[in-house]
Amino acid sequence: MTNDNSFLELDLESDFEDYNPLDEVEPEEDDDDYVGIEGYLGEEHAAEEIAVPEIPAAERIQNLFKSMAPRRKTLLGILAFVETPQSTTALEAKVDELQAHNFSVYSSGNLSALLEQAGAITRVTEEGEPYENIHNEPEIVEIDGVEYLQPVDPPEIYWVITEEGAEYLDSDRPLDRLRDILEQDTLYLPIYERILTICEDGKTVKEINAQVDDDPLVQKPRLYAPHFIDKLEKCDALEWADTWTTTEIGREGLAIVKEMMATQGGDEAENADA
């Protein structure tokens, strides 16, 4: 029996020897006028003009401190430290000191970068010259009669506070904030006095709780020692150093509390006599 399906028999060599798959591909448009920009991963994107509003440094600094509220004291400490130019090494040591009792995932480099982006600090040389003005031209050296270009190490980076950073630092007045809180919380002046007094020698939260939580003043509404600790810490009146400890601001605040309580007591006596 013969196979009549001869049309299925293909001579691959004869049928495909002249076949070019590229003949059926339409030519692409000319890309000579295409302009691209390299993305984060190396891919190209069409260049576009994107209008980005310029935010003043003063506003950027305020936004940074608002978003980094838990690091406020450390950031302020950095600003105070770089009122004169400080090397990167010295700044790293200072940040370690500032965060010794307050662990943070933010390193000195992280915090410096954030403050620099906000416009609060800037890079300079040891002499205080803007770092962006430094151009490291390679040196020409001659070896065996042949001249070579030898790279030059860049100068060490120093950090210094900017005008806007200095203005923000000067505007931070923790004692004024503490006074405002005390004037709003006159009912709890004895509680503030007690906490600031006992913490001069350092106290744990448990020890402070024992001195505060059973006081009749905090029963209605029900308040606990951490409520007052938090307020005092935000005013730099207390700091955590393995225990809660009264700071210099806190000692000044304690004098204010006692003065306010004395005035309050005098007013009550006058009212009683009237």
Secondary structure by P-SEA (a helix, b strand, c coil): cccccccccccccccccccccccccccccccccbbbbbccccccccccbbbbbbbcaaaaaaaaaaaaccaaaaaaaaaaaacccccaaaaaaaaaaaaccccccccaaaaaaaaaaacccccccccccccccccccbbbbbcccbbbbbbbbccbbbbbbcaaaaaaaaaccaaaaaaaaaaaaccaaaaaaaaaaaacccccaaaaaaacccccccccccccaaaaaaaaaaaccccccccccccaaaaaaaaaaaaaaaaaaaaaaaaaac
